[in-house]
């Protein structure tokens, strides 16, 4: 990695790339001109990326530039939205129609980022009520279900096995909103389940992807180590995608806040791995 600025790095790419990246190392920041270079990946264009979130606007706010950069690099990008947005109404008139309103806003928003509608997977769990869908259990009438069962772990395992993502991006577990904490925790255990033989009706086991955390409502619990920079055209696309959520009456304030922060986004790599006792053996050697 070279020591150029994000703007200089972007100028070194072709006219359609328009993204530059930085990895925070122990000895300082290191610039990269591609996702392949940033992630030490063989070929991002042959990877599947899954952006998972509780609410439809979380990813466009916290990782819209990363999503565009992945699409631009040729990755097969998918969005997984856990809830139906039913608690997102801002007027009495919206209350009975907000689910359908938010669905169309979501599809329009991600189309503006370059993500086709068929790559948006909406699970339909009730907004602000995810605590009732922890784990997995037989589905009752009207509940979101896969293979006769409901629950976030059931839905997440089914989708992980269907898509087999190489990289998974989701909100930090430290985010203020309880739905964000629940989705993060349920996805973590779902990675374990999806890689095993449990619940064969949900598909064949898949490999554990690389995991990244993004911030939406609060700071990262520890410093992020990856940065993306976009040019003004790409940044404007992100702002327009946020503005697509016109039903959210506070949206202009959010757009102005993000505009003032500039065309940057951050991720924190998660060293996700299963427990291995041998990793701790050296700590207890006496000689």
N, C-alpha and C positions, 0 to 999 in steps of 0.2 A: 504494500500500500504506500502511496506517495503522500507528501505533505502539502498538497495543494488545498486551496479553499474550496467549499462546495460550489461556488459559482464557476471557478476555474475548471473544476472537475466536470461540471455539466457542459461547459463549452468544448471539452475534449471528446464528448460523445457525439453521435449523429443527431440530426435535427429533431428526431422523433422521441429521443430518450427523455431529456429534460429533467432527469433526476440525478442527484449526487448523494453519497452516503458517507457516514463516518462511524467508525468503531472506536469506542473508548477503551484504550489499553492501559496497562499498569504504568507505562511510561508516557502516556498522553494520547491525544486523538490521532487516528490514522484515517486518511481519506480513501474512498473507493469510488470508482466510476460505474460500477455495476453491482447488481445483487449477487452475481456469481462470485465476484471478488470479495464483497462484504461478508458473505456467508461461507466462503470457501466451498462453494457448491460446484459440482461438475457441470450441471446444466439446469438452471431454474426452469427453462422452457419445457422440461420433461417432468416437472413436479406438479403436485396438486397441493394447493394452499386452502386451508379452511379457516375462515374468520368466524368465530362463535361469540354470541352476545345474548344477553337477556332481552334487550329492547332494540327495535329496528334502527334507531338513530345512533346507537353507541359506536358502531364501527366508523361511520362517516365522520363523527366528531373526533374520535380518538385515533383512528388509523386509516382515514380516507386516502391519504397520500401513499401509505404503504400498500393499500389495496390497488391503487392505480399503478404503482410501480411494479407490483407483481404481475398485473395484467400486461403492462408494457413489456415486461421481460418474457412474456409468453407462457407464464404459469397457468394452469387450469385452476381458476379461483372460484371458490364457493363461499356463500354467506349462510350461516345458520342462526336463525332468530328464535329464541325460546318462547317468548310471550306474544300475546295477541294485541297488546296495547290498549286494552279496555279501560284502564285507569288513566289514560292520557288525555281525557277531555278537559277543555278549558272553558266551555260554556254549557249551559243546561241543554241547549239544542243539539250539542254534539254527543250527548251521553249515550243515546241509543244507536248511533251510527259510527262511533269513533273507531270501532274495529275495522270496518270496511274502508273508512277514510285513511287510517294509518297504513293499511295494507297497500293502497294505491300510492300513497306518499312514499312508502318504502321502495316500491318497485321503480317509481320515477326517480327517486334519489339515487339509487345505485346504477340505474341506466345512465345517469349523468356522469358517473364515475367510470363507465364502460363495462359494467357487469350486466349481462343479459338476464332477463327475468327468470329463465329456467335454471339459473345458477343460484337463485335465492330460495332457501328452504325455510319455511315458516312452520314451526312445530305446534303453535296454537295453544300453549299453556296459558292459564289466566294470569294477566299482569298483576303484580303485587301480591300474588298468592302462591308463590312457588314452594313455600314451606309445606304445602299439602301434597306436593308431588316429588318429595325426596325418594330416592331409591327406585324400587320397581314393585308393582302389585297388579293383580287382575283389574282390568279397566271396567269402570261402571259406565252406564249409558251416557253418552254425550261427552265423555272425557277423551282427550287425545290418546290414540292407541296405536301400537305396532304389534302385530301377532297376538292380539287379545290382551296385551298388558299396557299399563300406563306408567308414568314416572319419568323423571329426567334421565336417570341412568338407562332406562329401557330405550328411550328415544336417542340419546347420545350414542350408545353402543351400536344401535342399528345404523345410524348415519356414519359413524366412524368406519364401520365395516363396509358400508356401501361405497364410500369415497376413498378410503385408505389414504388420507392426507400425509404428505411428507412434512408439512409444517402446519402448526395450529397456533392461532393468535386469539387471545381472549382477554377480557378486562382483568385487572389486578384484583386479588382477593381483599385488598385493603380499601377498595372503593366504598364510598359511604352507603350506596344503595344496597339494601339486603339482597335484592335480586341478583346483583353482580356477584356478591359473595357466594350465594347459593350456586349459581351457574359455574363459577370457578371450581368450587369444591366438588360438585357433582361431576364435572368434566374430568377432574383429576382421577377420581376412582373409576370413571368410565373408561379412561385410557387403559387401566389395569384390566378391566373386564373385557374390553374389545380385543386385547392381545391374547386372551386365553380361550379356553374351549367352552366356557359357561354360556348358557342360553343359545344353543345352536340354531334355533329358529330365527335369530337375528342376523345370520350370515356367517361367513367364514372369518376366523381370526385375522387381524391385521397387525402390522408393525406399529410400534409406538412412534409418533411423529416428534420432530423438534418442537418445543413449546416456547412461546413468547407471551409476555404480558404487556398490555397497554393501559394507559390511564385515561379515565373519562371524567370523573367527578372530583378526584383528589390526587395528590402527589403520589408517586411511586413509594412503596415501603422502603426500598433501597434504590440507589441511583440506576437509571437505565444505562445501557451500554451501546445502543444503536440509534443512529439519527438518520433521517431522510430529509433532504431539501428538495423543493420543487420550484419550477419557474413560475412566473405570474399567471400564465395561462392555466397550468395545472392547479395552482392554488385557487384561482377563480372557479374552477370546476368543483373543487371541494366546497367552497362557500355556497355555490349555487345548489349543490346537493343537500346541504344543510337547510337552505331556504326552502327546499321542496316540502319540508314539514310545516306547511302553512297553518295547519290546525293548531300548532303549538304557539300560543300568542307571545311567548317570551323569546321566540326564535331570533328576532332581530338583535336583541341584546347579546345572544350567544354568538351570532355571526360577527358582530362588531368586536367582541372580545377575542375571537379566534383571528380575525383579520389583524388586530393590533399585535397579536403574538407572532405573526409572520408565518412563512411557508415551511414550518418545521414540525416534525413529529418524532416520537421516541418509542423505543421498545426495550424491554428487559428480557434477555435470554434466561430461560429457566433450565437449570441443570436437572431435568426430570429423569429420575431413574428409580428402579425398584430396590428395596432393601437388600443389602449384601453384607452379612456379618464380617466377611473377610476384610472389608475396608477398614474396620476398626481394630483388627488384630495387632497391627504395628504399635498402636497406642499403649498396649498393655505388655509389650515385651520388656523384660528386665535386663536383657543384654543384647 
